[in-house]
């Protein structure tokens, strides 16, 4: 997990997030996930396990965010320092005590499922209004 605590203008400031970022031109969601994890953590990950897709309408007050969610069980390397925050391995039993986005508390429990999800999380002014999920 990444504790977003290094950039003053970060809308995630103070929160813990998984690693990720924007898909670059010509990139697949899988190759983006692999690249972002390498850039943010120094870890080289293999065989992305697709878990789901999340829509965050108007999340930043201007844009809809579309998130491809992956889990990686196969990786090499050691954590490096990140310019975006402090990296730390977090056990699942410690997650409830962390400052997370409200929706993250919901969907992170889905990462161990053997099904794929498609979800929508509606936020307003940083607060979760409602959500729904479809399983495949």
RAGIZI-V754532 format. One record per residue. N is the residue number from 1. RES is the residue in three letters. PSI is psi in whole degrees, -180 to 180 (* if undefined). NEAR is the number of other C-alpha atoms within 10 Angstrom. D_LAST is the distance of its C-alpha to the last C-alpha in Angstrom with 2 decimals. Layout:
N&RES&PSI&NEAR&D_LAST  N&RES&PSI&NEAR&D_LAST
//
This chain:
1&UNK&156&17&26.60  2&UNK&119&21&28.88  3&UNK&109&21&31.29  4&UNK&92&21&31.99  5&UNK&20&16&35.72  6&UNK&-16&14&37.63  7&UNK&119&13&37.42  8&UNK&-36&10&39.09  9&UNK&18&7&37.30  10&UNK&122&12&33.77  11&UNK&-15&11&31.56  12&UNK&8&16&29.86  13&UNK&127&15&33.32  14&UNK&-14&18&33.44  15&UNK&159&17&29.69  16&UNK&133&22&27.80  17&UNK&160&18&24.93  18&UNK&172&15&22.90  19&UNK&150&17&24.22  20&UNK&-178&20&23.34  21&UNK&-166&15&24.74  22&UNK&143&13&24.88  23&UNK&130&17&23.95  24&UNK&161&10&27.30  25&UNK&130&7&28.38  26&UNK&1&8&27.27  27&UNK&146&12&24.81  28&UNK&161&11&21.19  29&UNK&-38&19&18.85  30&UNK&-46&18&19.07  31&UNK&-32&13&22.84  32&UNK&-47&19&23.15  33&UNK&-43&24&21.49  34&UNK&-47&21&23.82  35&UNK&-46&20&26.80  36&UNK&-41&19&26.29  37&UNK&-42&18&26.07  38&UNK&-47&18&29.22  39&UNK&-39&17&31.04  40&UNK&-20&20&30.33  41&UNK&-19&22&30.73  42&UNK&-8&17&32.47  43&UNK&142&18&29.80  44&UNK&114&17&28.79  45&UNK&151&18&25.17  46&UNK&159&13&23.64  47&UNK&73&13&20.33  48&UNK&138&18&17.92  49&UNK&107&14&14.63  50&UNK&128&17&12.04  51&UNK&-29&18&10.14  52&UNK&-178&22&9.32  53&UNK&134&16&11.22  54&UNK&135&18&13.61  55&UNK&130&17&16.11  56&UNK&90&18&19.45  57&UNK&132&17&21.62  58&UNK&37&13&25.29  59&UNK&-42&17&24.82  60&UNK&13&14&28.22  61&UNK&-5&11&29.93  62&UNK&-34&8&29.89  63&UNK&149&10&26.60  64&UNK&140&12&22.89  65&UNK&135&13&21.23  66&UNK&122&14&18.03  67&UNK&124&18&16.83  68&UNK&126&18&14.86  69&UNK&125&23&14.33  70&UNK&156&21&15.32  71&UNK&142&16&16.79  72&UNK&126&14&19.86  73&UNK&-10&10&21.34  74&UNK&114&11&23.99  75&UNK&162&12&26.73  76&UNK&163&10&30.50  77&UNK&-180&11&33.14  78&UNK&149&10&34.28  79&UNK&137&15&33.43  80&UNK&180&14&35.76  81&UNK&142&13&36.86  82&UNK&142&16&34.73  83&UNK&-12&14&36.35  84&UNK&-17&15&33.65  85&UNK&-169&20&34.08  86&UNK&129&16&34.44  87&UNK&142&21&31.95  88&UNK&139&12&31.46  89&UNK&126&8&29.36  90&UNK&127&11&28.09  91&UNK&151&8&27.17  92&UNK&-30&9&24.28  93&UNK&-14&7&26.90  94&UNK&-14&8&28.75  95&UNK&-42&14&25.95  96&UNK&-25&9&26.82  97&UNK&-7&7&30.32  98&UNK&149&14&29.44  99&UNK&104&13&29.59  100&UNK&160&16&26.00  101&UNK&144&16&24.45  102&UNK&-42&14&23.25  103&UNK&-32&18&19.63  104&UNK&-36&14&19.73  105&UNK&-29&14&20.60  106&UNK&-57&11&17.34  107&UNK&-22&16&14.78  108&UNK&-26&13&16.80  109&UNK&-18&10&16.02  110&UNK&-11&15&12.31  111&UNK&-21&17&13.50  112&UNK&0&9&14.10  113&UNK&154&9&10.75  114&UNK&21&9&9.42  115&UNK&163&12&5.76  116&UNK&142&16&5.11  117&UNK&154&19&6.12  118&UNK&121&17&8.10  119&UNK&161&18&11.21  120&UNK&133&17&14.75  121&UNK&117&20&17.79  122&UNK&120&18&21.06  123&UNK&153&20&24.24  124&UNK&126&13&27.85  125&UNK&41&9&30.72  126&UNK&3&14&28.67  127&UNK&137&11&27.43  128&UNK&122&13&23.92  129&UNK&-49&12&24.13  130&UNK&172&11&20.66  131&UNK&162&14&16.96  132&UNK&157&10&13.67  133&UNK&147&13&10.01  134&UNK&136&10&6.78  135&UNK&144&9&3.81  136&UNK&*&8&0.00
//
